[in-house]
Amino acid sequence: MTLPCPAPDSCLVYLIRHGATEHNLAQPPRLQGRRLDAPLAPEGQWQAERTAQLLAQVPLAVVYTSPLLRARQTAQRIALPHRVPVQPVDELIEIDVGRWEGMDWAAIRQLDPQWCELFEADAGQYGYPEGENFHQVQQRAVPALRQIVAQHLGQSIAVVSHNVVNRCVLAYVLGIPLSQYRRITQDNCGVSLLRWQAETVKVITLNTIFHLLDGQPL
């Protein structure tokens, strides 16, 4: 397989969602923001290992990560074959989901029906009660990524973050309003490849999960 190589004035960013935790795997899933710092579940550890194998031949210069444990564990596994540093970045931390932390959507709709309706109409503006909205996440994550990219022109890097953070970054790159964030899928350990060049950002792949299918039906 021929791996992409960045031009001297560009940076290739492998943007990755962390592996699954027990909250992600629960039926129904439970919200997990910055207040819950859960480790990877066994399935999440397997996902991180498969992602590390996928990227083993990519010449990664560094792996950046959210400071939360589930992201750091994923990043450490990806970095291991390359023997490169793992650098936490505060701005990549998951959204604060406020008083909905640890709840499933059925319980949320029962607790806060009116706010839930506002959130589902425009999470960019209304966000999570007593937490953040998606616009606030985008306003901290995108400038942080721009600063990171500027340090790695001509290199490939990995960035491990979260469902909402990645969706906000990708919405910015794709020009999608945050009210339409559900159009952007982010599976656990899904990999998106971005080519960042000056003020231009191009999505090369979006939420690649071939390495996780392992014979599963689509």
Secondary structure, DSSP 4 states (H G I P E B T S, - for coil): -PPP---TTEEEEEEEEPPP-HHHHSSS-----SS--PPPPHHHHHHHHHHHHHTTTS-EEEEEE-SSHHHHHHHHHHHGGGT--EEE-GGGSPP--GGGTT--HHHHHHH-HHHHHHHHH-TTTS-STTS--HHHHHHHHHHHHHHHHHT-TT-EEEEEE-HHHHHHHHHHHHT--GGGGGGS---TT-EEEEEEETTEEEEEEEEE-HHHHTT---
